[in-house]
Amino acid sequence: MNASEKYELCLNLYNDIINGYTVVYDLKDNAIYIKHLRDVDYSLFEHQKERYKKIGISKGLKTESEHLEILHSTNHWSKEQESEYQNVLTEISNLKKTRSQVFLEAQRKRIEDRIKEKEDYLLKFSQYRNDIKVETVEGYATAKMNDYIMTFCFYKDRELKENYFSESSFSNLELEEIQQYSITYFEALRLFNEKNIARVGHSSIFLNNYLLSKGVPYHFLGKRIIDLTSYQSSLCTHGNSCKNTLEYAENSMPAIEDIDEVITWFERERSIIDKKFNSNSKGSKSSSSSSGESEKTQRFTGIGVFDHNKEEFQHAAIQNEAAPVDFVQAAENLKKKLGKEKLDAQDLLEIHR
C-alpha cells in the first residue's frame, strides 16, 4: 500500500472503532451491524464454552485427552509426537504475535514465510493424529461457540439492541448459509489486526482529537473503561503512548505522509527518551556514591519537564530513587542569585541541573 491507501484504511478503521461496530450487507442488501467485542464479552464466551463442554459430556462424548490416550494405546500417535505437535503450535502462535508487531514489509514477509513453512509441516506431521475423525467434547464446544458468536455479534440496528438472529432462526439455517455468514464475520474484522490499529493510533485523524481529551478515554469516547471494546482500548493505549512521547521528545515531528514512517519516528523518539532517563538514573546513582551524599540529600535530576501533575512527578521520582526538592525555595534562591524578579523557562531549567 502507498501512503494514500494507508490513510484511507486508517479513516475507515477509525470510523468503525469509534462506532464499536462494522457494517456489512446481506444478500438482500440489508445492513448487518457486527459488534466489536469487549474484554468482558470474552469472559462471557468462556462461561458459555464451559456450558457447551458439559453438554458434550452429557452426550457421552470423549474429551480430547481421552481421545489421545486411545491413539497412544493403539500406537496411532505417541506422546512424543503429541509433545512435538504442541511445540509447533506454540511456535506458530509466537510467530503470529511477532508478525503483528512488525511494520517493515520485508520483515513481515520473512515471518509469514516462516509461519507458512511451520503450518505446512504441522499439516503433514499431524496426519495420523487426525486420521481418526472423532467428535470430542472440545470440538463440540468449539462448533457450538461459533454459532453462539454469530447470534451474539450480528445486529439489525446501529444501537446494537436488536439481534439479527435468534437462536431458533440461526439453527434453521442451511449449512451453506452458516458458512457464508461465518465468512462475512471474519472478513469484516480481518483488517482489525494490531498492525492496523497501531497505524490508526499513531495517525493525526485520531491523535488530534485524542490529545484534546488530555489522554482520558472517558473524555474521548464517553465510556467507562470496562465498556470499551478491545479495539478502543488498544487505540487509547497507543494514544497515551504517543502523548507521553510528544511531551518528552526533544525533536519536532517532521512532515511525514506515510503512517508507517510516523510510527518509526515515534519508536525512535521513545528510544531516545528511554536512553536519556536511564542514563540520568545511572548518573545520579554514580554521582551520589562518589560524592558520599546520603540518599536523603540526593537531588532529582531526571525530569526537567514542566506541566505534569503531582502523581507523575512522584512516580518518576520513585523510579529514579530521588528525594523531594522544594522548587519554590529553589526558585527564590535562583532569583536572588541572578538578580531577577521573574525567571524565564531557561532559568527554570537550572533548578533541575
C-alpha positions in Angstrom: 0.0 0.0 0.0 1.1 3.5 -0.7 0.8 6.4 1.8 -2.6 7.5 0.4 -4.1 4.0 0.6 -2.9 3.6 4.2 -4.5 6.9 5.1 -7.9 5.8 3.7 -7.5 2.5 5.6 -7.0 4.5 8.8 -10.0 6.6 8.1 -12.3 3.5 7.6 -11.0 1.6 10.6 -11.1 4.7 12.8 -14.8 5.2 12.0 -15.6 1.6 12.9 -13.5 1.6 16.1 -15.2 4.7 17.4 -18.7 3.4 16.5 -18.0 0.0 18.1 -19.3 -1.9 15.1 -18.6 -2.7 11.4 -21.4 -2.6 8.8 -21.8 -5.3 6.1 -24.8 -6.2 3.9 -26.7 -9.4 3.4 -27.9 -10.8 0.0 -31.0 -8.6 0.2 -28.8 -5.5 0.8 -30.0 -5.2 4.4 -27.4 -3.7 6.8 -25.8 -6.0 9.4 -24.1 -4.4 12.3 -21.3 -6.6 13.5 -20.5 -5.8 17.1 -16.9 -5.2 18.3 -16.3 -7.2 21.4 -15.3 -6.0 24.9 -13.0 -7.9 27.2 -16.0 -8.8 29.4 -17.6 -10.4 26.3 -14.7 -12.8 26.0 -15.2 -13.7 29.6 -18.9 -14.5 28.8 -17.7 -16.7 25.9 -15.5 -18.7 28.3 -18.5 -19.4 30.6 -20.6 -20.3 27.6 -17.9 -22.6 26.3 -17.8 -24.4 29.6 -21.6 -24.9 29.4 -21.3 -26.5 26.0 -18.5 -28.8 27.3 -20.8 -30.0 30.0 -23.5 -30.7 27.4 -20.9 -32.6 25.3 -20.0 -34.7 28.3 -23.7 -35.4 29.0 -24.0 -36.7 25.4 -21.2 -39.2 26.1 -18.5 -37.5 24.0 -14.9 -38.2 25.0 -12.5 -35.3 25.9 -9.6 -34.7 23.6 -7.2 -36.1 26.3 -9.2 -39.3 26.4 -9.2 -39.5 22.6 -5.4 -39.0 22.6 -5.0 -41.8 25.2 -6.8 -44.1 22.8 -4.4 -43.0 20.0 -1.4 -43.6 22.3 -2.6 -47.1 23.3 -3.3 -48.2 19.7 0.1 -46.8 18.5 -1.5 -44.4 16.1 0.1 -41.4 17.9 2.8 -41.3 20.5 3.2 -39.0 23.5 6.5 -37.7 22.0 4.6 -36.9 18.8 2.0 -35.0 20.7 4.7 -33.0 22.5 6.2 -32.1 19.2 2.7 -31.2 17.8 2.0 -28.8 20.8 5.5 -27.3 20.5 5.0 -26.4 16.8 1.5 -24.9 17.6 3.2 -22.7 20.2 5.9 -21.7 17.8 3.3 -20.7 15.2 1.4 -18.7 17.7 4.5 -16.8 18.8 5.4 -16.1 15.2 2.0 -14.6 14.6 2.3 -12.4 17.6 5.7 -11.2 16.4 4.2 -10.6 12.9 1.6 -8.3 14.4 4.3 -6.1 16.0 6.5 -5.7 12.8 5.8 -2.9 10.4 8.5 -3.3 7.8 7.1 -5.3 4.9 10.4 -7.2 4.3 10.5 -8.4 7.9 6.8 -9.3 7.8 7.3 -11.3 4.6 10.1 -13.4 6.2 7.9 -14.1 9.3 4.9 -15.0 7.1 7.1 -17.4 5.1 8.2 -19.0 8.3 4.6 -19.3 9.5 3.5 -21.0 6.3 6.5 -23.4 6.5 5.6 -24.4 10.0 1.9 -24.7 9.2 2.6 -26.9 6.2 4.9 -29.1 8.3 2.2 -29.4 11.0 -0.4 -30.4 8.5 1.7 -33.3 7.3 3.1 -34.2 10.7 -0.4 -34.4 12.3 -1.9 -36.6 9.5 -2.0 -39.7 11.7 -3.4 -37.7 14.7 -6.3 -36.5 12.6 -6.9 -39.7 10.6 -9.5 -41.0 13.0 -12.3 -38.5 12.9 -14.0 -38.3 16.4 -16.1 -35.5 17.8 -14.7 -34.6 21.1 -16.1 -32.5 23.9 -13.8 -29.7 23.0 -14.7 -29.9 19.3 -18.4 -29.9 20.1 -18.0 -26.9 22.3 -16.0 -25.0 19.7 -18.6 -25.7 17.0 -21.4 -24.5 19.3 -19.4 -21.4 20.2 -19.0 -20.4 16.6 -22.8 -20.5 16.2 -23.2 -18.6 19.5 -20.8 -15.8 18.4 -22.8 -15.3 15.2 -26.0 -14.7 17.2 -24.2 -12.6 19.7 -22.4 -10.3 17.3 -24.9 -9.7 14.5 -27.4 -6.9 14.9 -30.1 -5.1 12.8 -29.5 -1.6 14.2 -26.6 0.7 14.9 -27.5 0.9 18.6 -26.8 -2.9 18.8 -30.2 -3.6 20.5 -32.0 -5.9 18.1 -30.2 -9.2 17.3 -30.1 -10.1 13.6 -30.6 -13.8 14.6 -32.5 -15.6 17.3 -31.1 -19.0 18.4 -34.0 -20.7 16.7 -33.7 -18.8 13.4 -29.9 -19.4 13.3 -30.4 -23.1 14.0 -32.8 -23.3 11.0 -30.1 -22.0 8.6 -28.7 -24.3 6.0 -25.0 -25.3 6.4 -24.1 -23.2 3.3 -25.8 -20.2 4.8 -23.9 -20.6 8.1 -20.6 -20.9 6.3 -21.4 -17.7 4.3 -22.3 -15.7 7.4 -19.1 -17.0 9.1 -17.0 -15.8 6.1 -18.8 -12.5 6.3 -18.0 -12.1 10.0 -14.3 -12.9 9.7 -13.9 -10.9 6.5 -15.5 -7.8 8.2 -13.0 -7.9 11.0 -10.0 -9.1 9.1 -8.3 -5.7 8.9 -8.6 -5.1 12.7 -5.2 -6.5 13.5 -2.6 -5.0 15.8 -0.6 -3.5 13.0 -3.5 -1.6 11.5 -4.8 -0.5 15.0 -1.3 0.9 15.7 -1.5 2.8 12.4 -4.8 4.4 13.5 -3.4 5.0 17.0 -0.5 7.0 15.5 -2.5 8.9 12.9 -3.3 12.6 13.0 -7.0 11.9 12.5 -7.1 10.1 15.9 -4.3 11.9 17.8 -5.6 15.5 17.1 -8.9 14.7 18.8 -7.4 12.4 21.5 -4.9 15.0 22.7 -7.7 17.5 23.1 -9.2 15.0 25.6 -5.9 15.1 27.6 -5.4 11.4 27.1 -8.5 10.4 29.1 -10.5 7.7 27.3 -13.7 8.7 29.1 -13.5 12.2 27.8 -12.7 10.9 24.3 -15.3 8.1 24.0 -17.7 8.9 26.8 -17.5 5.4 28.2 -16.3 3.6 31.3 -13.1 1.6 30.7 -15.0 -1.6 31.3 -17.4 -0.7 28.4 -14.7 -0.1 25.8 -14.3 -2.6 23.0 -10.9 -4.3 22.7 -10.1 -2.2 19.7 -11.0 1.0 21.5 -8.8 0.0 24.5 -5.9 -0.7 22.2 -6.4 2.6 20.3 -6.3 4.6 23.6 -3.2 2.7 24.7 -1.4 3.9 21.5 -2.8 7.4 22.0 -1.4 7.7 25.6 1.9 6.3 24.4 2.1 9.0 21.7 1.0 11.7 24.1 3.8 10.8 26.5 6.4 10.7 23.7 5.3 14.1 22.3 5.6 15.6 25.8 9.1 14.4 26.4 10.5 14.4 22.9 13.3 16.9 22.1 12.8 16.7 18.4 9.7 18.0 16.5 8.0 15.6 14.1 8.7 16.5 10.5 6.0 16.5 7.8 5.5 12.7 7.1 2.8 11.3 4.8 3.4 7.6 5.3 1.8 6.4 8.6 4.4 3.6 8.9 7.2 6.2 8.8 5.3 8.2 11.5 5.3 5.0 13.7 9.0 4.7 13.1 9.6 8.3 14.2 7.7 7.7 17.5 9.6 4.5 18.1 12.9 6.3 17.6 11.9 9.2 19.9 10.8 6.7 22.6 14.2 5.0 22.4 15.9 8.4 22.8 13.8 9.2 25.8 14.3 5.8 27.4 18.1 6.2 27.0 18.1 9.7 28.4 16.2 8.7 31.5 18.1 5.5 32.1 21.4 7.5 31.7 20.2 10.1 34.1 19.2 7.5 36.6 22.6 5.7 36.4 24.5 9.0 36.5 22.6 10.2 39.6 23.4 7.0 41.5 27.1 7.2 40.5 27.4 10.8 41.5 25.7 10.1 44.8 28.1 7.2 45.5 31.3 9.1 44.6 30.4 12.3 46.5 29.3 10.5 49.6 25.9 12.2 49.5 23.3 10.5 51.5 20.1 9.1 49.9 18.1 11.9 51.6 20.1 14.7 50.1 20.3 13.2 46.5 18.6 15.6 44.1 16.2 14.5 41.4 17.7 15.4 38.1 15.8 13.1 35.8 12.8 15.1 34.6 13.4 18.7 33.5 9.8 18.9 32.1 7.0 21.0 33.5 3.2 20.9 33.4 2.8 17.5 34.9 0.7 16.6 37.9 2.0 15.6 41.3 1.4 11.9 40.8 3.5 11.8 37.7 6.4 13.5 39.4 6.2 11.2 42.4 6.1 8.1 40.2 9.2 9.3 38.2 11.0 10.3 41.5 10.5 6.8 42.9 11.8 5.2 39.7 14.9 7.4 39.9 15.4 6.9 43.7 15.3 10.7 44.2 14.4 12.7 47.3 11.9 15.6 47.1 13.1 19.1 46.2 11.5 22.3 47.3 11.1 24.0 43.9 9.5 27.2 45.4 12.5 27.8 47.6 14.9 26.8 44.8 13.3 29.3 42.5 13.6 32.1 45.1 17.2 31.3 45.7 17.8 31.4 41.9 16.1 34.8 41.6 18.5 36.2 44.2 21.5 34.6 42.5 20.6 36.0 39.1 19.2 39.3 40.4 15.9 38.8 38.6 12.3 39.4 39.8 10.9 36.8 37.3 12.5 33.6 35.9 12.1 32.6 32.3 11.9 29.0 31.0 15.7 28.7 30.5 16.3 29.9 34.1 13.9 27.3 35.5 15.9 24.5 33.8 18.8 25.4 36.0 16.8 24.1 39.0 16.9 20.7 37.5 20.6 20.6 36.8 
